Structures are given as C-alpha cells and as structure tokens.
C-alpha cells in the first residue's frame, strides 16, 4: 500500500500556483445549433489554450443573430481575460459577424491593402475570377489588428478592450488552426503571464473507470496541491490524465513522474501507452520493433479495424490488409473456414474466429492476425447468441487465443467496442501480456 512516506518528493516539490487566466470560446453559426456541422474548433482551441496556462471557463454557441452575438461578447468579457471567436466571417449575407463586431467595438470597416493583396493572390493561384463580394473580405474594422489567413479569404481580427483580448477567426478548421497556432497563441503568450501547465496521460484498457478509481484511490488522495487526476473513459479505454500547474516546470515534472510511477506500479497490467497514443499506434510500434507483420479478418466490424490501423501514418510497413468476410460464403472461400464449422457452430463462434485467424495468416503471409465475428443488431440475435455477442481471436502460426464478449447498446457502439477490444487483445498478445 502506498503511503505519504513513499511519495517523498511531494512535501519538498510542491509547485507554486499563480493566478489562472480564463478564456471563453464563442462559436457562431446556425449550422452548429441545428447539428449540421460538428464543432471541432472548440476542442482544438481549448487544448492549445490549456498548453499555455489558460483555463477555458465557458463555451458558447450562438446563431447568426446580431443580438445573440453582442450578448455573448458582453457576457464573455465580464468573466474572462481572453475571448476567442470562430465563424461568421464568410462573404455571404448570413455571415453578419463583421458588422456586429463593428457595433461592439465602435468601429467602421476599412479596406486593408495587405489583406486585399493576399485575397487577390489566392484567386490568381486558384485561377478563379474574383468578384466584388470576395474583395469585400479584405475589409476589416479600423481599430483591430488584422490576422492573416494564408488558406482562405476571411482575415481574422485581434482587439484589445479594457484589458481583455478578443480574437476573431474563421470557422473553417483548416483556416482557423494555423491562424490560432501561428498568430493568436504567440500574441497571447507575449501579452499574458500564465502558470506552466503539465499534462501526463496514461492510457488503460481492460478495467472500467470505477474499478480503476478504486484501485488507485489512496494514490489520488496523496496528490499535492496544484495537481489533479481526471478519468476520461471512451468505450473500453480509460485515460488517466495527471495535470499539474505552477511556476517551476522541473518541479512539476518531478512530481508528475513520481505520481505516474506509483500508478503504473499499481495498475501496470492495464496500461498500454502514454500521452498522444492509441492502441493502433502501439501495435505499430511493437511490430516495427520486431520487424513483423499483421492482417485482420473482419465480419461484424466491416473494415473498421482496418480503418483504425491505417489511420496511422506508415502502417503499410507492417499491415498487409483485411478481409471483410461479412457472409459465410466469404469466410469459406476467402479465409478457408470449413463449411462443417459454420454449420455446426455458426459464424459467431470460437471455432469460426480461430479458423478466420489461420486463414488471414495464410492469405496475407503475415506473422500475426486478428479476427472478429458477432451480432451487432438490432436484429439477428437468438436466445443462445443475443445481440452484442462477439467472438474475437488473435494469434500467430503457433498459438491462437479466442475470447467471447457480450457488448450492449447500439449497433455502432457494439462495433466500436469490438474493434477496440480486438486491437487491445492483439497488442497484449504481441507484447506477451496476459490476455
């Protein structure tokens, strides 16, 4: 059992926290409110702000309504030092943000010649005609600092008012992201003094959030001031995020390392990686290190596992392919599953997934393979094999391990759980961990 005596660094290395700076994020656009477009900008912005010591206090989504935008800007300025706004800067009539900004800051629009030159250059590069509405994109409030858009026509705008900073950026993610990271973030770092924030993320699989919390609750009780632990569950994976803030980065790192070590010693069998990683990335690392290859045989997941694996750059070094054998004929003809096996045990069975693994190894001439077969629903279940019944097998030419699972909820969630669990079993098998 861990004790305060064993965590000796805690008493000597407590970070000194400074005042937290707060930010509010505002997204503008009717398309966000009706669910036509998913807001990915806020998550990206929040992560970048957190890295430089800003805590996001509030996220607000408003439609293309002047009064709503004005109210949001006023409220945000009352409780945050920084207000970052995305959307509504396009050239069409429904994009009213620029005019509303002028009203809020007492501005009038003027033509910025440098921005106009950039807009013209973009249209010349695209070999497209430039009309008046595009030209008006170069108009900005006279009392702002324009933010250059190197990937579109809508410039950003930087304002300072009563000690608060307002930055307006386009809503298109591939335009907003470079503007934020290359212009807004550096300006914020220059203007504000913020505490150093450290994150360390531990990725686990195979144990639910509540069970993990029970196993490490005594360690969590010993977290010093300035540190906290967050549980971030997602399907069968739980990320444990250690966060520390203070003035001394080295002290923060020292304490974080000791906390991580204590947690690893307690639940190491469930940990598969750290920080910016995933099961598919960790599988790739192992296979590259060992100079080995893999393939997949998918039924219930319909190619989802292959998609996850190939989302990692360079996956072709170790991943040879996947056979989506969705019907019995495909299992027989492509993977060599015996007709007698399917008749006697069914497609969703231990015997079938074992033969699917062998068939994939033979078909692709690889070192490892995984196979999945199950019932995703909503129909197709039986009393013996209800919806959510899944068999997963992983192995190589000398050993195959198969396990049965019973997942619940929707078809999509069952398929996602199956894919992640299969990857976890394969990672454990390759790493020599207990399955």
N, C-alpha and C positions, 0 to 999 in steps of 0.2 A: 504493500500500500504506500502510495506516495505521501510525503509529508512536507511541511513547510521547511524542515531542516534540509531535505534533499534538494529543494529548489533554492540553493544558496544565493544565486545571483539576484533574486527578487528584491531582497532587502537593500542590496547595495546599488542596484542599477535601475531604480525607479525613474522613468522618464519624467521630465518636467513639461507638462502640457501648457501650451499657450492658448490664447483665445481662439475659438473656432470661428472661421469665416463662413458665412452662409450664402447659398445661391438658390435661386428659384428658376426653374425651367418652364418656359411657356411654348407650347406648340400651337400653331394657328392653321386652321383648315377644316372646312366642313367634312372633307373626306375622312379625317381622323375620327370625327364624332360618330359617323354612321358606319364605321368599321370597314370602309372601302380600302383604306390604307392603314397598315400597322405601323405604329410609332416605334421605330428602331433608333431614331435620333437621340431620344432622351436617355436611353441606356448607355449609348456611346459617350454622350456628353457627361453624364454622371460619373462614369468611370474615369474619364480624363480629369475632371474636376477633383475627384477624390485623390487622385495621384499627386496633386499639388496642394492638398490640405484644405480643400473646400468641402463642406458638408451640404448636400442638397436638402433644403428644408421642405420644398414643395414642388410638385409637378402639376402644371395646369394645362388643360387642353381647351381651346376655345374655337368657335367657328369664325367664319369670315363676316363678323358683325362688329362695326366700329365701337359701339358702346361696351361690348364684352371685352374687346382688346384693351380699351382705355382703362376699364375697371381692373383688369388683371395686372396691367403695368403699375397702376397706383398701389394696389394691394401688395404686389411683389416688392416694390420699393420700400414699403413700410417694415418689412421683416427680413430683408436680405441685402447684403452688400453688392451682390452681383446678380444680374438678371439676364439670362441668355434666352433668346427668342429665335425659333425657326419657323419658316413657312410664310406664305402670303406675299412673297416678293416677286412673283411672276409678272408677265406682261399683260395678262388678261384682265377683264373687268372685275372678276370675282376676287382678284388679289388687291385688297384695299389697305394692306399693312403700311405701305409707304406714306400714303396720305394721312393715315391715323397717327403714324409716328410724328409727322409734322405738327399735328394738332397737340400731341402730348408734350413735345419739346419746344413749341412755339417757333417752328421752322418754316421755311419755304424751299421748294425744290429748285436746285440749280444744276446745270449741266456740268458734269465733271469730265474734262477733256481727256484725262488719262484713262478713265474708265471707258469713255466712248471709243478711244483708240483700241482698247482691248476687245470691246464688243465687235468692232469692225474687223479686227484681225481674226476673230473666231469665225465670223461668217465667211471671210475670204478663205480660211483654211478648210471650211466645210463645203466651199463652192456653192453657197446658197445665197439668194438675194436677201438684202437687209431692208426691212420696211420700217415705217415710222415708229410702230409700236416697239420694235426692237431697239431703236435709237433712244426711246424714252427710258429704257432700262438704265442708261447712264446718268439719269437724273437722281440726285441724292439730296437730302436735307442739308442746308447750307452750314449748319453748326455741328455736323458729325465728322468723324474721321472715317473715310471710306475703307472698306476691307475688300481687297481684290479677289475676284473669282476667276481662277485660272481654268475652270472646267465648265463654265456656263456664262450666261449673260447678266444674271442678277447679282450686283455687288452687295456685300454686307455693309453694316454701319455700326460704328462704335460711338457711344455717347457717354459723357460723364456729367452727372447732375446731383448736386448736394451730397457729394462724397460717394455716390453709388455709380456703378458701371452697368451700362446696358449694351449688349451686343446682339445685333440682329443678323441672322444668317439665312441663306436659302434653305428650303425644306428638302431638296433633293439630296439624299445621303452622300453621293459621290462628289457633290459640290460642297456640302457642309463640312464633311470630315477634314479635308485638308485646310479649309479656312479656319476651323477651330484649332487644329493642332499646330499649324504653322504661323498663325497670326494672333488669334484670340488668347490662347493659353500663354504664349510668351509675354503678351502685354499684361495679362493678369499677374503673372509671376513678378514682373517688374513693378507693378503698382502696389501689390499687397504683400505683406509679410505673413506667412502662414506656417503652422507647425508641420513637421515632417510626418507623413503617414506611411506606415509599413503594413503590407498585407502578405500573409503566407497562407496558401490554400492547400489543404490536404484532401486528396480525392479517395473516397472509400466506396466499396461495393460489397453487398452481401449481408449487411446488417442495417436494419431500419433506424430512422432518426431517434426514436425514443430509446431503443436499446443502446445505441451509441452514447446518448446522453447519460444513461445510467452507468455505463462502464467508465466514463471519464468525469463524472460529476465532481469527484474530490479534487481532480486537477483543475477543473474550471473554477472551483471555489477559491483556489490559490492564485488566480490571475491578479496581477498587481494593478494598481491604479494606472489608467492610460491604456489598458489592454482589455479586449473583449473577444468572445468567441461567438461566431454565428454558424448556425446549421442551415445548409442550403440543399434541401432534397430535390431530386429530379428523377422520376421513375425509380430505378433500383440503385441509383447513385446518390450518395450524400457527400457534399463538400463541407469540410470544416474550415472556416476562414478565421485565422487569427489576425486581429487588427490592433496595431499599437500606434499611438500618436505622442509626439513630444518634440523637444528641441535637439536631442542628441541622437542622430541616426545610428551610431555604433552601439549605444546602449540599447536602443530598440531592437537591433538585430540580435544582440547577445541574448536578451530576454526571450525574444521570439524563437530563437534556436533551442533554448532550453525547454520552452513550452512544447515545441514541436517534438523534441526528443522524448519528453515524458508521455506525450500522446502516442507516439509511434511505438514505444515500449509496451503500451497497454493494448493497442488495437492494430498492431502492425500487420497481422494476417489479413486484414480487410483493406489495407492501403495499397493502391496501385499507382499513385503518382502524385505530383505536387505542382501547384501553380497552374500555368496555362497548358493543360494537357487534357487528354481524353483516352479512353480505352483503345480506340483505333490508333492513336499516336503511340501509345505504349507498346502495343502489339508490333507496330512498325519498327520501333527501336530495338525490340528483342530480336526480331527476325533479321534486321540489318546486322546487328552484333554477331549473330550466329551464322550469318550468310545462308539463311534458309528461306523457304517459300511457303505460301499457303493458298488455299482456294476455299470456296464455300458452295454448299448445296442448299438452296432455299426453296421452301414451299410456302409456309404461312407468311413470311416476310416479303415475298415477291420482289426481291432485289434490294430491299432496304439495307441489309448488311453490306452488300457490295457498295452501295452509295456511301455509307459511313466510312468504309475503308478507303475508298478512292477520293474522299474529300481531303485526305492528307496528301500534300504535295510529295511526289516521288514514290507513291505507293506501287508503281509498276516495278520497282526494284524487287519486291517480294510478293505481290499479289498477282496471281495468274488469271483469276476470273471466278465467276459464279454461275452455276447452272440453276435457273429458276424452274424447278420441276413441279409445276403447280398441280398437275393431274397425274394419275397413276401411270398412264402411258409414258409420260416423260421420265418418271422415276425409273421405269423399267428400261426404256430404250437409251436414255442418256446417262443413267447412273448405275445401271445393272442391278437394280433392286429386283429380287426374284418375285415372279407372279405369285408363287405359293406363299411368300411372306405377306404380300399385300392382301391376299385372300384370307389367310389365317389370322393375321394380327391387325390388319388395317394400315392405312397410310400414317396415322398418328399412333406410332408405337415405338418401343425401344428397338425392336428388330429392324424396322424400316430405317430409322435415322442412323443406325450403325452401318447398314449397307450403303446409305447415302454418303457417309463419310468415306468409306472404302472406294466407292465409285468416283467421288471427286478427286481423291488422291491419284487414282489410276488415270482418270480422264485428263487431268492437268499435269500429272507427273510432278507433284509437289510434296513437301515434307509434312505439312500439317493441313488439316481440313476441319471445317465445322459443318453441321447440318441441323436444320430445324424443320419441324413439321407440327402443325397444330390446328386448332379450330378457333378462328378469330371472331366468328359470329357475324351478325346476330343470330343467324340460323345455322343448322348443321350439327348442333350438339345432340348427344344422347345421354341416357341415364349413366352409362359407364364412362362416357367421354363428354362431359358437358362443355359448353362454350368456355374457352380460356384454357383448355387442356393443351399443353405443349410438351413435346419431347425435343431435347437438344442433345446432340452428341458432338464431341470433339476428340481429335486423336491424330495418330500418325500410323505408319505401316505396321507398327508392333503393338500398339495399345489404343483402344478406343473406350472412352468413358461416356455413358449416356445418363441423363437425368430427366425426371419428369417434373413439370411445374404446373401450377394452377393459377393463372392470372385472371383478373377481373376487370370490370369497367368496359369501356367502349372498344370497338374493333381496332381503332387507331392506337389506343393505349396498349392493348394486348400485343399488337405488332411491335410497338416501340419497346415494350418490356422484353419481348422475345429477342429482339436484335441486341439490346444492351446486355442481357443475361448471357447470350451466346458468346458475345465478344469477351465478357468477363471470364467465362469458363475457358475459352481458348487462351486468354492471357495467363490464367492460372496454370493451365496445362503446360504451356511453353516455358513459363518461369519456374516450373517444378513446385508450384504451391499446391496445398491440399484443396481438392475440389469438394 
